[in-house]
Amino acid sequence: MTYFSGCSVTMKLSKISQALVIVLSATTVNAVAADKTKNSIEVITIEAPKLTQSDTALAEGNLVMPDVADWLKTVPGANINKNGPITGIAQYRGMFGDRIAKNIGGHQIISAGPNAMDAPLTYINPIMVESVSVYRGIAPISAGIDTLGGAVTVNLKRAEVDTGANLGGDLALSYNDINEATTFAGDINISNENTGVLLYLTDQKGDDYQDGDGNTISSTQYDKQQYGVDIRHQEKDWDIGVTWHHAETNNSGTPALPMDIDYIDSDRYNFDGTIQLADWQLNWQLGYQDASHGMDNFSQRISMNTAMYRYNTADAQTRDYKFLLSRGDWLFGLEGYDAEHNSVITNPENGMFSIQNFNNVEDQRNSLFVEWTPSSGDFSHTIGLRLKNNQADAGEVSHSMAMMNPNIKALRDEFNNADRSVSDTTFDLALNTEYQWTQHLALNTAVAIKQRAPSYQERYLWVPMQATGGLADGKTYVGNINLDVETAYQLNVGVSYENNDFAIAPQVFYQKVSDYIQGAPSTDMRVNMVAGMMGDNSPLTFSNIDATLYGADMNWHYRLNEHFKLSGIVSYVRGERDDLNDDLYRISPLNTRVNLNYQYQNWQSNLAIHAYSSQTKVSSLNDEKASAGYAVIDWQVDYFVSSGLVIRAGANNLLDKQYNDHLGGVNRAEGSDIAVGDKISAMGRNIYLAMDYQF
């Protein structure tokens, strides 16, 4: 079984690793043996150090940076669209947003905000993360309801039962000098033979950071707290658990978006269990989330015109379920969710101003699937089919300016008089095959047809707005109730080779997407005139086009000797519109990471170079700016004081390089040291100190 032959990369957190920086996470891979599964989707589990020295981690989580989404940068093909310090949106091979399934503790987490300031991964408390998996290549249909763009699976810690210890826990602390950021995180587990209780708490705060030239980047502060409890009871043939997660975010910036976060308040509840029925196993899970979100454009950035003050109050309630029945090579599943959304925009300086942006929007997706994982000789396969029913509806909307503006009135009336109820039936079909050619070499191929129904923003954004699920292109959009579903025809081919000291796993991919949903120039004069009042003379309408994405990525490692090891990743993707001579928006440029790991006695050091090519293949339609290439160096040193204590010190951007991450977006916050419309500068040199203690 080759180490890299799988289609998934799993980032495993241990109790010691939760204070690690991302550079350490990308260091090494060869010491971990991949578990042989019965199917062609091999999950590579990258173990993090258990309060001991280890070079086994390809990707480890940390508490030094506040956003779990940052961990994705250590996975080949993956990246993040960074709209703010805690507003990272997962990207994989050019796809992002709702095209990527985010499975967090078994649940589909739905953002409350229409601009994804509370993107799903922001609801994760790092100390509660057990592992994060990103499927390389074509994700199996069992990975989520909509996996057209890939899948991210987050396994959360649960209360430990019958561990032989009645009391245990973690304490993790960190400090960043560049923005005086602090992290305090802890958990404690109390258990007996059959029952366990896990309690956790985390507090993360940081001020605005400075770039490599010393410019202060406004609206990059954050203030985030999370806490909760997990209770488990286990018997011989069954177990049951209940979980509560609470998340609060206050006064946190999103400089790439037109507003900042005033607050996010969320409660998530989970009820799950497992039952063994002879040769069958039933896993079931029920969930509920209630999230509210306030955002504005004046409290954390300069806004001199009170008439343009805007405050958006949004909320979302989500109910989800999952039932999995497995036996041998067969897996059967029922999975779905029902989300309700509201969004109202006001002006605190004008009590008469009010816009119902989204009103009683319902997004319901139900699915059933079957997956078969046969193997024969040197061949193993995963074959899956998922059928999905997608229903959406929206209530009537209003606008306080409709009485004075005939264009707004016409758009409102047209929306309210339309048939807003939509039902689409979609499917996903995927085949993954692996052939173990020799002891050291394996070939893997995958083909799929996958579909995605439009998001509620793409359907029901009735008046020109930037409520686009975090696109952050500065354009105003309107939706289209009658959008067709996206259909992707996907192909992935890979080779993996491994011997004792060296491993390499390149993959190439190609997909043609019919009815890809993307902005197209508005031809509605009413929309154009309303958008022009707001300063956008070229608004877009969510439309169906055809698109093509292709590229390659690779991970590798080479052990030099007993103390040194090299490892790295390379990622390239190209996205093109087929309807006109233009590129898809916000595509990550060619990039690579090379890491050198060193271990000696109680010391461990990790030196990493991260290099990005320039990105000139940008979307003209979205007014996307090209970006220059750059390379930065990170360095971390760990000292293992004892079996229960580790101290870490390091530097991100060691040489204080001034650069712009292409996926970091364009500044929209007045009062910053960089101008509105300039690309947001990345963080300058950050010296940090972290400690992790396990008891």
N, C-alpha and C positions, 0 to 999 in steps of 0.2 A: 504494500500500500504506500503510495507516494505521499509525501507530506503536503504538497501544495495542490493536489489534484482536485480539491473540492470546490464547491461553488459558494462557500460561505466563509467569512472570516469572523471569528468571535473574539471580542475583547473581554477578557475575564478579569474581574476585580477581586483581589484578596483584601484582607483587612489592612495590610500594610500599604497596599498600592493606592489607596484613596487619596494620598497626598502627593502622588507623583505628578510630574509635569509631562506634557504630551511628548516631548522629545525622548524621554526615557521609554515611553510607550512604543515608540517605533523602532526600538533598538534591535531586537534579535528574535530568532524563531526556531533554531534548529534543535533545541533541547526538548521541545515538546513533540510528543508522538500524537499524530492525529488518530482519533478513534475511528475504526472501520465500521461504517454503518452498512446496512443491508441494501442501501440504495445508492444512486449515483450522485447524491447531494451530500458531499462530505463536509461536516461541520468541523472546521479546524479550531480547536479550543486553545487559545493562547493563555497559558497560566501566568498569573502575576506572582511576584515573590510573597511567600508567607512569612513576612518578617525575617526573611533571610535573603542573602544575595541570590540573584537570579538573572540570567540573560535570556530567559525564555519568552519574554513578552514582545510580541509584535506591536500590540496596541493596548495600553493600559489607561484607565481613567485616573483622574486626579482632582484635587480640590484647589489647586493653585489658580486655575482659571474657572470662572463661575458657570460656564455653559457646557453641558454634556455634549452638545453638538460638535464642539471642537475636537472630540476624540475621533470623529469620522475622517479627519485629515490624514490619519495614519493608515487608512485602508486603501488599497489600489482601486482607482476608479471613483472614489468617494471624495466629497468636499462639502463645504457649507456656504450658503448665501448668508452673509453676515449683515443684518440690518441694525444691529446694536450689540452691546456686550453680552446680553442674555437672550438674544433673539436670533438664534441660528436656525436656518432652514436646511434640512438635509438635501444634498444633491448627489446623484449617482449617475455617472455616464451621461451627463447633460440633462437628466430629468430631475425635477424637484417639485416640492409642494405636494398636492394631493395625488400626484402620480406615484408617489412612494408610500407604501404602507408602513405605518409606525405602530408596532405592537408593543405596548408598554405594560409589563406585568400581565399580559394576556388581553389587554383592553385596547380598544380603538379610542385614543384621546383626541377630542375635537376642540379646536381653538374657539374661545369665546369672541375674540376680536376678528372683525372682517379683514384685517390686514396682517393677521398672524403674528402680532407682537407677542402673543402667548403661544408660539409654535409648540407642537406637542412635546418636543424634547425639553422645553423649558420647565415642564411639569415634573421633571425627574430630580430627585435629591441625590447627588452623587454618592453619599454614604450608603444609600439604600440600593445602589446598583450592584448586582451580582455579575452580570455580563451584558455586553452589547454585541449583537451579531448583525453583520452586513453580508447578505448573500452575494457572492461573486457570480457574475453571469446572470442567467435567467433564474429568478427566484421561483421556487416551487409554489404551486397554487395554494398549498396549505399555509403559506407564510402570511397571508392576509387577504382581505376582500378585494382590494384594488392594488395589484402588484405590477402594473404595466411598467413603472419606472424602477422597480426594485422593492426591497423590503428591509426594514430595520427592526430587529427584535430586541427588546430590552427585558432581561430577566431581573426582577427585583429580589432583594433579600426577603426571606421569610423567617418567621420564628423557628428556631431549631428545637426539635423534639428528641428526647432520648439520646442526648449527646454525651452523657456521662458527666456533664458539668451543669451545675444548677445556676451559675451566674457567669456571664461573660460580656464583653463589649469592646468598643473602639472609641478612641478619642483622637481627632485629627485637627491640627491647627496649621494655618499658613498666613504669610504676610507678603504682599507685593509692594515694592517701594515706589514704582512709577505712578501709581494712583492710590497709594495708601490703602490698598484693598486688604481686607481680613476675612478669614474663614474660620468659623468654629463649627465643628460637626461631631456628633457623638451618637452612639446607640448602645443599648443594653439589652441582653437576652436573658430571660429567666425561664427555666424549664424544669420539668420533672419527666417521669418515664413516658407519659402520654400527651402532655400539654406544654406548649411553649408560648411565651409572650415576648414580643420584640417592640421596644419603644425607641424612637429616634428624634433628633432635633438638629437643625442646621441653620446657621446665620451667615449670610454672605453680603459684604458691603464693599463698595469701591467708589472713588471719585473719578472725575474726568482724567483721562490719560494724556500724555504728551507723545508726539511722534519723534522721529529721529532728528528733526531740526528744532525740537523744543517747542513746537506749536501745541497749544492746548486744544484738544478736540472736544468741543462742547457736546452735551447730550450723550456722554459715554459713561455716566455714573450709573450705579445700580444699588438696590437695596432689596434683598430677597431672603425670606424665611420660610422654612418648611418643617413640619413635624407630623407625627402620626404613630399608629400602633398596628401591629399585626398579631393575631391570635390564631394558633393552630392546635388541633386535637387529632391524634392519630391512633387508629386501631389496626388490627391485623389486616383486614381486607378493605378498609376505607379510611379516608381522612377528610377533614373539613377545616375551612379557615375563613376568617373575616378580617378585613383590613379597612382602615381609615387613613387617608392622606389629606393633609391641609397645606395649602400653599398660599403665601402672601407675597406680593411684590409691590413696592411703593417707589415713586419718584425715580424711575429708571429711563435712561435715554434710548432713543432709536434714531440716530442722526440721518439714516438713509430713508426715513419715512416722514410724512408730513406732520406727524404728531409724536409725542412721547408718552410713556406709560405713567399715568397718575396712580393707578392701582390695578392689581389683579387679585381677586379673592376666589379661591376654588376649594371645594371639598369633593373628594372622590371616595366612593365606597365600593368594596369588592366582597363577594361571597362566592366561594369556590370549593371544590372537592373532587375526590377521586374514589371510584368504586371498582373493585376487582370482581368480575362476574365470570367465574370459571376461566376460560381462555380469552375472554373479552375484558377490556379495560375502558371504563367510561370516565372521561374528564369533563367537568362542567364548570361554568363560570358565569356569574351575573354581575353587572356593574352599573353604577350610576354616578354621574358627575354634574355638579351645579357650579358654574363659573360665571362671575361678573367681572367686567373690565371697564375702567374709565381711562380716557386718553385725551390730551389736549395739545394745542400748538402755541401756548403762551406762558405756562408756568415754569418751564425749564429751558426755554429758548427766548430770545428777544423777539417781540412782536409789538411794533409801535402803533399799529392800526387796530384799535379796539373793535371796530366794525367787522374785522376779519377774525376775531377770536372764535375758536370752535372747540366745543367739548363733545366728545362722542361717548355715550354710555351704551355698552353692549352686554349681552348675556347669552348664555347657551346652557341648555340642559340636555344631557345625553344619557340614554339607556342602551346598554349593549348586552349581548349574550353570546355564549359559545358552548357547543356540546361536541365533544370528540369521542368517537367510538373506534377502538383499534383492536386488531387481532392479526398477529403474524405480519404479513406484508401489506395488509389492507388498513386504510384509515378513512373513516367516514366522518363528515362534519356538517354541523349547522352553525352559522355565524351571521351576526347582523347587528345593526345599531339604528337608533332613531334619535336624531338631533333636532332641536328647535333653537332658532336664532332670532334675536331682536337687536336693532341698532338705531339709536335716536341721536341726532346731532343738534346741539343748541349753542347759543352764545350767552355766556354769563352776564355780559354787558347789555344784552337786549332780550328781555323776557318774551318778546313776541316772535323771536326767530326759532324755528324748529323744523327739522327734516326727519321724517321716518325713512331711514335709509333701507332697513330691512324690517319687516313686520310679520311676526308669526310665521317665519320661514320654517318649513319642515323638510328635512333631508333624511329619508329612510332607505336603508340598504339591507336587504336580506339575501342570504345565499346558502346553498348547499353544495358540498363537494365530495369527491371520492379521489383517493390517491393510492396507487399501487406501486410497490417498490420491489419488483422481482430481481433476482440475480441468477446467473447461469455461467459457471466457469469463471472466465476472466471478465465477463460482462456484468454490469449492474445498471439498473434503469430506475427512473422515477417517472411515472405517467400520471398526470392529474387533470381533472376536469372540474371546474367550478361554474355553476349557473347562478346568476344574480338578478334579482328584481330591484330596480332603483326607482323610487317614487319621490317626488318633490312637489311642494306647493308653497304658496306665499299669500299673506293677507294683503289687504289694500293699504296703500301708502299715502302720505300727505306731505305738503311743503308749504311753509308759511308765505312764500313769495309767489305762490300760484295765482293769487288774486291780482297781482301786479304784473306778472310776466306770462304772456300767452304761450311761450314756448315751454316753460316749466309746467303750466297747466295742461298743455296738450300731451306732454310726456306722462304726466301723472294719470290723466284720464285714460290714455291708451293702455297703460299698464293695468289700471284698476278694472278696465272693461275686458281685458284679455282673459283667455282661459289659461290660468297659471298652473293648473294641475298637470303634471307630467309623469309618465310611467315608461321606463325603458327596461327591456330584458337584455342582459349582456352575458358574456361567458369568457372564461379563461381556459385555455388548453395548452399544456406544456409537456414536453418530453425531454428528459435529461438522460444521457447515456455516458458511461465511463468504461473504457477498455484498458485493463492492466496489461500493457504490451510486454514489459519485462519487469524484473524485480524493481528496477529504478525508474522506469518510464511508464507514464500513463497518458492516454488521450481521452479528452472529454468533449462532447458536443451537446448542444441543446437547441431546440427549436420551440417556438411558441406563437400562439395567437392570443393576444390579451386585449381586453376592452375596458374603458373607463367612462362612466357617465359624467356629465359636467358638474362642477361644484355649484353651490348655491350662489356664490358671487358671479360666476360666469353666466348664470341664468337670470338672476333677479336684481342685478344692479341697474336700476331704472333711470337714474339721473347721473350725468357725468361726475364721477368721483374717482379717488385713488384707492378705494377699498377693494384691493385686487388679490388678497391672500399673500401679500408681501412681495409683489413684483418689484417695487421700489424703483421704477423707471421714471417717475415724475409725470407720467402721462395720466390723463383722466380717461376712464373707460365707461362704457355702458354694456349691459349684458344682453343676452338673446335667449328668450325662453325656449325657442325651438331649435337649439343647438343639437346636432347629432352626436352620438357617442364616438369617442376615439377608438380606433382599432390599430394595434401595433402587430406587425409581422416581424418576428425576432429570430436572430441566428447568433449563436455563440460557439466558438471553437477554441479549445485550449490544450496545451501540452504541459505536463509537469514532470520534472526530473529531480531526483534526490539521491545522493549518496551520503556517506558519513559526515562530510565536511561542507558539502555544497548542495544548494537546492535552488531551483528557478521554476517559475510558473507563469509563462506569458499566456494571455488570452486576447483574441480579436473578436469584435462584435459588429453587427450590422442590424439596423431595424428601420423599416419603412412604416410610418405612422399615417394612416388615412384619417381625415377629419380631425387632425391635430388642432387643439383649441388655442388660438393665438390672437392677439390684437390685429385688426385690419382697419385702415382709415375709415372713419365714419362718413357715410353718404347722406345722413339725415341732417338737414339744415337746422332743425330745432336743437339737436344735440350739439352741433357745431357752434351755434350762437350761445347756448348756455355755457359750454366749455370756454368759449372766448371771454365771457364775463369773468371767468375764474383764471384767466391768463394762459389757457391752453388753446392754441389755434389749430391744433391737429389732434383732436381726440380720437380714440380707437374704440372699436366695437369688437367684443369677443366673437370670433368667427371660426368656422371650420376651414382649415387649409390642409395640405399634405406636407409632410416633413420627413427628412431622413437624418438619422444619427448613426455614426460609425466611429470606430477607434480601436484602441488597444491599451492594455495595462498589464503590469507584471509586478510580482514580488520575488525577492531573492535573498539569499544569505550565504556567507562564506566564513567558516571558522579559520582564523589565521593560526592560532595556537591555543594553549591552555587558558590564556588570559584575555586575548583579543578576539573580537568577532565583528565582521562587517555585515550590514544588511541594508535593504532599501526597497523602495517601490518606484514605479514609473507609471504615469497615467496620461492618456491622450484621448480627447473626444472632439468630434466635429459635428455641429448641428446646422442643417441647411433647410431653408424653406423651399418647397418645390413650386410654389405658385409665383414666385418672383425671385430675382437675383439678390437674395439677402440671407443673412445668417440668423440662426435662432439666438434669442436673447439670453444673456448671462450664462455663458458656457465657460467652464474652467479652462484655462490654457494648459498646454503641455507642462508637466511638472514632475519633479523627482525628489526623493529624500534618500540620503545616504547617512547611515549611522555607524559610529564606531563605539563599541562597548568594551570596557576594561574592568576586570575584577581582580582584586588581590586582598587576601585576608578579610578584614571587616569593611573594606572600601569598595565602592563601585562608582564608575564614572561613565557618562554617556555624552558623546559629542556628536552633534547632528548638523548636517547642511541641508537646507531646504531651498531648492531652486525652482523658479517659475519662469517660463518663457514669456515674451510679450504676447499680448492678445490683440490682434488686429482684425480677426474674423468676428466682427461685432454687428449688432442689429442696427441698421440705419433707420428702420421704421420706429424703433424704440429710442432713438437718439442716444444709443449706447456709445460711451467713450472707449477708445482703445486704451490699453495700459502697457506700461513698459515692463520688461523682465527684471528680475532681481534674484538675489540669493541672500539668505540670512543663516546665521550660525546660532545654535542653542547649545548650552552646556549644563550638565547637572552632575553633582557629586553627592553620593549617599554614604552615610556612616551608620553602621548597624551596631548600636550601643549594646544591645542584648537581644535575646530572642523575642522580646516584646516591645522594643523601642527602636525606631529609626529616625535619624535627623537628615534632612535633605537641604541642600543649598544649590542655587543655580542662577542662570541668566538666560532669559529669552532675548533674541536679537542682540547677541553679545557685542557686536561691533557698532551698535546704535545706527543701523542702516535706515535711511529714509526711503520708504517705498509705499506703494498702494496695492493692496490685494484687489485683484480684478473683481472678485465676488463681494467685496466690501461695500460696493454701492457708491452713490454720489451724495455729497453733503446737502441737506435741506434745512439745516438749523442755523438761523441767524445768531450772531454773537460769538461764533467760533473764530479761531485764528486762521482757519482756511475759509475761503469764500464759498457761498452757496453756489452749487453747480460744479465745484471741484470734486475730484475723486477723494474719498475719505482716506486719510493717511493711516497707516498701521501703527501699532504701538512701537515706541522706541525701546531702548535697552531697559529691561525690567529685571532687577535683582530680587530674588525671593528666598524665603526661608520657610521650611515646612517640617512638621513633626507628626508622627503617627505612633500611637501607643495602643497596644492590645492587652487586655487583661482577661 
